[in-house]
Amino acid sequence: MDSVEDRLAALEAQVAALSEQRAAAPPPPPATEGTFWALDGLKQRLPPDGSGAVLYTGTVRVGGQHYDWQYGRTVDDLLTADWTELPGTLSALAHPVRLRLLREILGGRQSTSELAEIEELGTTGQLHHHLRQITAAGWLRSAGRGRYVVPAERVVPLLAILTAAGR
């Protein structure tokens, strides 16, 4: 029976060979799909008599993390849903300091001490006020010891809202 060292060396050799093959392989051809490839895919999944649907999706690498997200709802579901809780979630984003905080945290500045170094964010008291507001709305989560993260399930939705607002 081979020793652990022999098996590890063989595995390392296989990984190196695969890496070389991948590096030597030509890049994949460009996608031939049309401009509305995501929309076309959504339409194929809808019943013909329905009122439509909204879909947002994204693949994001930010702050050293990678996020894939997809979410969709039918128009009927959206129009019959309870919208009474949405103003708090959306209004938490309606302040330039809060948006800047989210951008900084996504970019990797996640501790209150790092954030407090940014003069434009105001005093420490103001900083904590804004962090509480966006945490209460679900856009941030405490990661312990004065550190914050944007929850993985909120990264693409946040960027989708910013995309829609900046159109």
Accessible surface in RSA format (square Angstrom, percent):
REM  Atomic radii and reference values for relative SASA: ProtOr
REM  Chains: A
REM  Algorithm: Lee & Richards
REM  Probe-radius: 1.40
REM  Slices: 20
REM RES _ NUM      All-atoms   Total-Side   Main-Chain    Non-polar    All polar
REM                ABS   REL    ABS   REL    ABS   REL    ABS   REL    ABS   REL
RES MET A   1   223.57 115.8 133.41  88.3  90.16 214.7 113.85  96.8 109.73 145.4
RES ASP A   2    92.17  64.6  81.00  80.6  11.16  26.4   6.85  16.1  85.32  85.1
RES SER A   3    49.83  42.1  38.04  50.8  11.79  27.2  43.42  92.5   6.41   9.0
RES VAL A   4   105.12  69.2 102.65  92.9   2.48   6.0 102.75  89.3   2.37   6.4
RES GLU A   5   125.38  72.0 119.82  90.6   5.56  13.2  64.93 125.6  60.45  49.4
RES ASP A   6    84.00  58.8  76.44  76.1   7.56  17.9  17.96  42.3  66.04  65.9
RES ARG A   7   129.60  54.4 121.46  61.9   8.13  19.4  44.56  60.9  85.04  51.5
RES LEU A   8    95.52  53.2  91.87  65.7   3.65   9.2  94.85  66.6   0.67   1.8
RES ALA A   9    57.52  52.9  50.17  77.4   7.35  16.7  52.02  73.3   5.50  14.6
RES ALA A  10    56.62  52.1  47.40  73.1   9.23  21.0  55.22  77.8   1.41   3.7
RES LEU A  11    99.31  55.3  97.82  70.0   1.50   3.8  98.75  69.3   0.57   1.5
RES GLU A  12   105.47  60.5  98.19  74.3   7.28  17.3  39.90  77.2  65.57  53.5
RES ALA A  13    62.67  57.6  49.66  76.6  13.01  29.6  57.90  81.5   4.77  12.6
RES GLN A  14   111.56  62.4 107.91  78.9   3.65   8.7  34.48  73.4  77.08  58.5
RES VAL A  15    83.24  54.8  82.76  74.9   0.47   1.1  83.07  72.2   0.16   0.4
RES ALA A  16    51.47  47.3  44.34  68.4   7.14  16.2  50.93  71.7   0.55   1.4
RES ALA A  17    49.42  45.4  44.43  68.6   4.99  11.4  48.08  67.7   1.34   3.6
RES LEU A  18   113.71  63.3 110.13  78.8   3.58   9.0 110.40  77.5   3.32   8.9
RES SER A  19    64.63  54.6  54.08  72.2  10.55  24.3  36.47  77.7  28.16  39.4
RES GLU A  20   124.78  71.6 117.51  88.9   7.27  17.3  46.60  90.1  78.18  63.8
RES GLN A  21   120.29  67.3 109.24  79.8  11.04  26.3  44.63  95.0  75.65  57.4
RES ARG A  22   201.59  84.6 187.06  95.4  14.53  34.6  64.85  88.6 136.75  82.9
RES ALA A  23    89.88  82.6  50.51  77.9  39.37  89.6  62.67  88.3  27.21  72.1
RES ALA A  24    86.74  79.8  51.13  78.9  35.61  81.0  62.20  87.6  24.54  65.0
RES ALA A  25    56.35  51.8  37.64  58.1  18.71  42.6  43.06  60.6  13.29  35.2
RES PRO A  26   111.89  81.5  94.44  86.1  17.45  63.4 100.29  82.8  11.60  72.1
RES PRO A  27   114.88  83.7  96.30  87.8  18.58  67.5 102.90  85.0  11.98  74.4
RES PRO A  28   115.57  84.2  96.87  88.3  18.71  68.0 102.98  85.0  12.59  78.2
RES PRO A  29   115.38  84.1  96.91  88.3  18.47  67.1 102.80  84.9  12.58  78.2
RES PRO A  30   115.67  84.3 101.18  92.2  14.49  52.7 111.84  92.3   3.83  23.8
RES ALA A  31    89.48  82.3  50.56  78.0  38.93  88.6  60.76  85.6  28.73  76.1
RES THR A  32   137.30  97.6 101.64 103.0  35.66  85.0  77.76 104.4  59.53  90.0
RES GLU A  33   117.68  67.6  90.37  68.4  27.32  65.0  38.82  75.1  78.86  64.4
RES GLY A  34    46.74  57.6   0.00   N/A  46.74  57.6  34.77  95.4  11.96  26.8
RES THR A  35   121.31  86.3  89.21  90.4  32.10  76.5  62.40  83.8  58.90  89.0
RES PHE A  36   128.77  64.4 124.46  77.1   4.30  11.2 127.55  77.3   1.22   3.5
RES TRP A  37   148.80  59.7 137.72  66.7  11.09  26.0 113.80  60.7  35.00  56.8
RES ALA A  38    37.25  34.3  29.45  45.4   7.80  17.8  35.23  49.6   2.02   5.4
RES LEU A  39    73.46  40.9  67.76  48.5   5.70  14.3  71.18  50.0   2.28   6.1
RES ASP A  40    66.36  46.5  64.17  63.9   2.19   5.2  20.47  48.2  45.89  45.8
RES GLY A  41    18.21  22.5   0.00   N/A  18.21  22.5  17.61  48.3   0.60   1.3
RES LEU A  42    27.19  15.1  24.51  17.5   2.68   6.7  25.71  18.1   1.47   4.0
RES LYS A  43   124.27  60.6 110.81  68.0  13.46  32.0  66.08  59.5  58.20  62.0
RES GLN A  44   147.97  82.7 110.74  80.9  37.23  88.7  43.70  93.0 104.28  79.1
RES ARG A  45   183.79  77.2 151.21  77.1  32.58  77.6  66.11  90.3 117.69  71.3
RES LEU A  46    47.33  26.4  32.65  23.4  14.68  36.9  33.59  23.6  13.74  37.0
RES PRO A  47    80.27  58.5  68.48  62.4  11.80  42.9  74.80  61.8   5.48  34.0
RES PRO A  48   144.43 105.3 103.47  94.3  40.96 148.9 116.40  96.1  28.04 174.2
RES ASP A  49   132.61  92.9  94.90  94.5  37.71  89.2  49.49 116.5  83.12  82.9
RES GLY A  50    40.61  50.1   0.00   N/A  40.61  50.1  18.28  50.2  22.33  50.0
RES SER A  51    66.17  55.9  29.71  39.6  36.46  84.0  41.68  88.8  24.49  34.3
RES GLY A  52    23.55  29.0   0.00   N/A  23.55  29.0  19.47  53.4   4.08   9.1
RES ALA A  53    23.50  21.6   4.36   6.7  19.14  43.5   4.36   6.1  19.14  50.7
RES VAL A  54    79.74  52.5  75.50  68.3   4.24  10.2  78.52  68.2   1.21   3.3
RES LEU A  55    56.71  31.6  30.00  21.5  26.71  67.2  30.00  21.1  26.71  71.9
RES TYR A  56    68.97  32.2  64.69  36.8   4.28  11.1  51.29  38.5  17.68  21.8
RES THR A  57    68.54  48.7  44.09  44.7  24.45  58.3  29.65  39.8  38.89  58.8
RES GLY A  58    20.66  25.5   0.00   N/A  20.66  25.5  18.15  49.8   2.51   5.6
RES THR A  59   102.83  73.1  77.94  79.0  24.89  59.3  69.23  93.0  33.59  50.8
RES VAL A  60    26.56  17.5  22.95  20.8   3.62   8.7  26.56  23.1   0.00   0.0
RES ARG A  61   178.27  74.8 146.49  74.7  31.78  75.7  63.17  86.3 115.10  69.8
RES VAL A  62    41.52  27.3  34.83  31.5   6.68  16.1  40.21  34.9   1.31   3.6
RES GLY A  63    38.07  46.9   0.00   N/A  38.07  46.9  12.52  34.4  25.55  57.2
RES GLY A  64    73.15  90.2   0.00   N/A  73.15  90.2  39.58 108.6  33.56  75.2
RES GLN A  65   102.01  57.0  99.99  73.1   2.01   4.8  18.96  40.4  83.05  63.0
RES HIS A  66    86.79  47.4  60.78  42.2  26.02  66.6  33.78  34.8  53.02  61.7
RES TYR A  67    34.28  16.0  30.15  17.2   4.13  10.7  17.66  13.3  16.62  20.5
RES ASP A  68    98.76  69.2  72.36  72.0  26.40  62.4  35.30  83.1  63.46  63.3
RES TRP A  69    78.99  31.7  70.74  34.2   8.25  19.4  75.89  40.5   3.10   5.0
RES GLN A  70   131.75  73.7 106.89  78.1  24.87  59.2  19.67  41.9 112.08  85.0
RES TYR A  71    90.16  42.1  86.29  49.1   3.87  10.1  68.29  51.3  21.87  27.0
RES GLY A  72    39.26  48.4   0.00   N/A  39.26  48.4  13.11  36.0  26.15  58.6
RES ARG A  73    78.87  33.1  71.14  36.3   7.73  18.4  24.05  32.9  54.81  33.2
RES THR A  74    53.25  37.9  52.50  53.2   0.75   1.8  50.08  67.3   3.17   4.8
RES VAL A  75    40.49  26.6  40.49  36.7   0.00   0.0  40.49  35.2   0.00   0.0
RES ASP A  76    78.55  55.0  76.36  76.0   2.19   5.2  26.28  61.9  52.27  52.1
RES ASP A  77    71.42  50.0  68.41  68.1   3.01   7.1   7.72  18.2  63.70  63.5
RES LEU A  78    53.27  29.7  53.27  38.1   0.00   0.0  53.27  37.4   0.00   0.0
RES LEU A  79   121.15  67.5  94.79  67.8  26.36  66.3  94.86  66.6  26.29  70.7
RES THR A  80   117.12  83.3  83.24  84.4  33.88  80.8  74.42 100.0  42.70  64.6
RES ALA A  81    38.54  35.4  16.43  25.4  22.11  50.3  27.04  38.1  11.51  30.5
RES ASP A  82   103.87  72.8  72.93  72.6  30.93  73.1  43.98 103.5  59.89  59.7
RES TRP A  83   138.45  55.6 131.51  63.7   6.94  16.3 128.02  68.3  10.42  16.9
RES THR A  84   109.59  77.9  82.63  83.8  26.95  64.2  80.89 108.7  28.69  43.4
RES GLU A  85   141.30  81.1 129.13  97.7  12.17  29.0  52.10 100.8  89.20  72.8
RES LEU A  86    82.64  46.0  82.64  59.1   0.00   0.0  82.64  58.0   0.00   0.0
RES PRO A  87    83.77  61.1  76.06  69.3   7.71  28.0  83.34  68.8   0.43   2.7
RES GLY A  88    44.80  55.3   0.00   N/A  44.80  55.3  36.30  99.6   8.50  19.0
RES THR A  89    32.28  23.0  30.98  31.4   1.30   3.1  10.74  14.4  21.54  32.6
RES LEU A  90    89.32  49.7  84.66  60.6   4.66  11.7  84.93  59.6   4.39  11.8
RES SER A  91    64.44  54.5  56.50  75.4   7.94  18.3  42.72  91.0  21.72  30.4
RES ALA A  92     4.74   4.4   2.39   3.7   2.35   5.4   4.74   6.7   0.00   0.0
RES LEU A  93    13.66   7.6  10.45   7.5   3.21   8.1  10.45   7.3   3.21   8.6
RES ALA A  94    83.07  76.4  43.97  67.9  39.11  89.0  57.76  81.3  25.31  67.0
RES HIS A  95    61.56  33.6  60.24  41.9   1.32   3.4  35.19  36.3  26.37  30.7
RES PRO A  96   104.18  75.9  95.41  87.0   8.77  31.9  99.33  82.0   4.85  30.2
RES VAL A  97    27.21  17.9  25.78  23.3   1.42   3.4  27.21  23.6   0.00   0.0
RES ARG A  98    29.15  12.2  29.15  14.9   0.00   0.0   0.00   0.0  29.15  17.7
RES LEU A  99    62.91  35.0  58.77  42.0   4.14  10.4  59.03  41.5   3.88  10.5
RES ARG A 100    63.22  26.5  59.65  30.4   3.57   8.5  18.52  25.3  44.70  27.1
RES LEU A 101     0.00   0.0   0.00   0.0   0.00   0.0   0.00   0.0   0.00   0.0
RES LEU A 102     2.64   1.5   2.64   1.9   0.00   0.0   2.64   1.9   0.00   0.0
RES ARG A 103   156.81  65.8 149.78  76.4   7.02  16.7  69.29  94.7  87.52  53.0
RES GLU A 104    25.54  14.7  22.95  17.4   2.59   6.2   2.75   5.3  22.79  18.6
RES ILE A 105     0.69   0.4   0.40   0.3   0.29   0.7   0.40   0.3   0.29   0.8
RES LEU A 106    19.95  11.1  14.35  10.3   5.60  14.1  17.21  12.1   2.74   7.4
RES GLY A 107    55.39  68.3   0.00   N/A  55.39  68.3  25.30  69.4  30.09  67.4
RES GLY A 108    34.82  42.9   0.00   N/A  34.82  42.9  19.07  52.3  15.75  35.3
RES ARG A 109    84.48  35.5  84.43  43.0   0.05   0.1  30.60  41.8  53.89  32.7
RES GLN A 110    43.58  24.4  43.58  31.8   0.00   0.0   0.78   1.7  42.80  32.5
RES SER A 111    13.49  11.4  13.49  18.0   0.00   0.0  11.38  24.2   2.11   3.0
RES THR A 112    26.58  18.9  25.85  26.2   0.73   1.7   5.74   7.7  20.84  31.5
RES SER A 113    76.10  64.3  66.37  88.6   9.72  22.4  52.50 111.8  23.60  33.1
RES GLU A 114    59.25  34.0  59.19  44.8   0.06   0.1  21.12  40.8  38.13  31.1
RES LEU A 115     0.00   0.0   0.00   0.0   0.00   0.0   0.00   0.0   0.00   0.0
RES ALA A 116    46.37  42.6  23.86  36.8  22.50  51.2  26.23  36.9  20.13  53.3
RES GLU A 117   127.70  73.3  94.54  71.5  33.16  79.0  43.41  84.0  84.28  68.8
RES ILE A 118     9.89   5.6   5.18   3.9   4.71  11.4   9.57   6.9   0.32   0.9
RES GLU A 119   157.93  90.7 135.92 102.8  22.01  52.4  52.56 101.7 105.36  86.0
RES GLU A 120   121.09  69.5  94.97  71.8  26.12  62.2  60.89 117.8  60.21  49.2
RES LEU A 121     3.03   1.7   1.48   1.1   1.55   3.9   1.74   1.2   1.29   3.5
RES GLY A 122    36.57  45.1   0.00   N/A  36.57  45.1  23.34  64.1  13.23  29.6
RES THR A 123    86.85  61.8  77.21  78.3   9.64  23.0  80.49 108.1   6.36   9.6
RES THR A 124    82.10  58.4  76.24  77.3   5.86  14.0  48.88  65.6  33.22  50.2
RES GLY A 125    50.15  61.8   0.00   N/A  50.15  61.8  39.56 108.6  10.59  23.7
RES GLN A 126    94.88  53.1  91.48  66.9   3.40   8.1  29.71  63.2  65.17  49.4
RES LEU A 127     1.49   0.8   1.49   1.1   0.00   0.0   1.49   1.0   0.00   0.0
RES HIS A 128    62.71  34.3  62.31  43.3   0.41   1.0  37.03  38.2  25.69  29.9
RES HIS A 129    75.15  41.1  75.15  52.2   0.00   0.0  47.28  48.7  27.87  32.4
RES HIS A 130    16.39   9.0  16.39  11.4   0.00   0.0   4.79   4.9  11.61  13.5
RES LEU A 131     0.48   0.3   0.35   0.2   0.13   0.3   0.48   0.3   0.00   0.0
RES ARG A 132   144.02  60.5 138.53  70.6   5.49  13.1  70.99  97.0  73.03  44.3
RES GLN A 133    73.63  41.2  70.43  51.5   3.20   7.6   1.64   3.5  71.98  54.6
RES ILE A 134     0.00   0.0   0.00   0.0   0.00   0.0   0.00   0.0   0.00   0.0
RES THR A 135    45.24  32.2  37.09  37.6   8.15  19.4  37.00  49.7   8.24  12.5
RES ALA A 136    94.77  87.1  50.67  78.2  44.10 100.3  63.48  89.4  31.29  82.9
RES ALA A 137    20.06  18.4   3.21   4.9  16.85  38.3  13.63  19.2   6.43  17.0
RES GLY A 138    28.48  35.1   0.00   N/A  28.48  35.1  26.20  71.9   2.28   5.1
RES TRP A 139     3.03   1.2   3.03   1.5   0.00   0.0   3.03   1.6   0.00   0.0
RES LEU A 140     4.69   2.6   0.00   0.0   4.69  11.8   0.00   0.0   4.69  12.6
RES ARG A 141   118.30  49.7 116.50  59.4   1.80   4.3  48.58  66.4  69.72  42.3
RES SER A 142    71.39  60.3  52.20  69.7  19.18  44.2  33.23  70.8  38.16  53.5
RES ALA A 143    56.59  52.0  19.51  30.1  37.09  84.4  31.16  43.9  25.43  67.4
RES GLY A 144    35.18  43.4   0.00   N/A  35.18  43.4  32.26  88.5   2.92   6.5
RES ARG A 145   239.26 100.5 196.22 100.0  43.04 102.5  85.23 116.5 154.03  93.4
RES GLY A 146    35.16  43.4   0.00   N/A  35.16  43.4  24.05  66.0  11.10  24.9
RES ARG A 147    94.49  39.7  94.31  48.1   0.18   0.4  31.78  43.4  62.71  38.0
RES TYR A 148    34.34  16.0  34.34  19.5   0.00   0.0   3.98   3.0  30.36  37.4
RES VAL A 149    46.22  30.4  46.22  41.8   0.00   0.0  46.22  40.2   0.00   0.0
RES VAL A 150     8.21   5.4   0.35   0.3   7.86  18.9   0.35   0.3   7.86  21.3
RES PRO A 151     4.83   3.5   3.36   3.1   1.47   5.4   4.83   4.0   0.00   0.0
RES ALA A 152    57.83  53.2  49.76  76.8   8.07  18.3  50.13  70.6   7.70  20.4
RES GLU A 153    70.08  40.2  67.09  50.8   2.98   7.1  36.80  71.2  33.28  27.2
RES ARG A 154    57.20  24.0  57.20  29.2   0.00   0.0  12.84  17.5  44.36  26.9
RES VAL A 155     0.00   0.0   0.00   0.0   0.00   0.0   0.00   0.0   0.00   0.0
RES VAL A 156     5.48   3.6   5.48   5.0   0.00   0.0   5.48   4.8   0.00   0.0
RES PRO A 157    11.76   8.6  10.65   9.7   1.11   4.0  11.48   9.5   0.27   1.7
RES LEU A 158     1.12   0.6   1.12   0.8   0.00   0.0   1.12   0.8   0.00   0.0
RES LEU A 159    54.91  30.6  53.75  38.5   1.16   2.9  54.06  38.0   0.84   2.3
RES ALA A 160    30.89  28.4  19.45  30.0  11.44  26.0  26.18  36.9   4.71  12.5
RES ILE A 161    59.13  33.6  55.73  41.5   3.39   8.2  58.53  42.1   0.60   1.6
RES LEU A 162    73.02  40.7  64.27  46.0   8.75  22.0  64.75  45.5   8.27  22.2
RES THR A 163   101.03  71.9  88.41  89.6  12.62  30.1  74.35  99.9  26.68  40.3
RES ALA A 164    66.51  61.2  52.28  80.7  14.23  32.4  59.69  84.1   6.82  18.1
RES ALA A 165    85.75  78.8  43.43  67.0  42.32  96.3  55.64  78.4  30.11  79.8
RES GLY A 166    66.48  82.0   0.00   N/A  66.48  82.0  37.20 102.1  29.28  65.6
RES ARG A 167   249.68 104.8 182.00  92.8  67.68 161.1  79.05 108.0 170.63 103.4
END  Absolute sums over single chains surface
CHAIN  1 A    12171.5       9645.9       2525.7       7270.0       4901.5
END  Absolute sums over all chains
TOTAL         12171.5       9645.9       2525.7       7270.0       4901.5
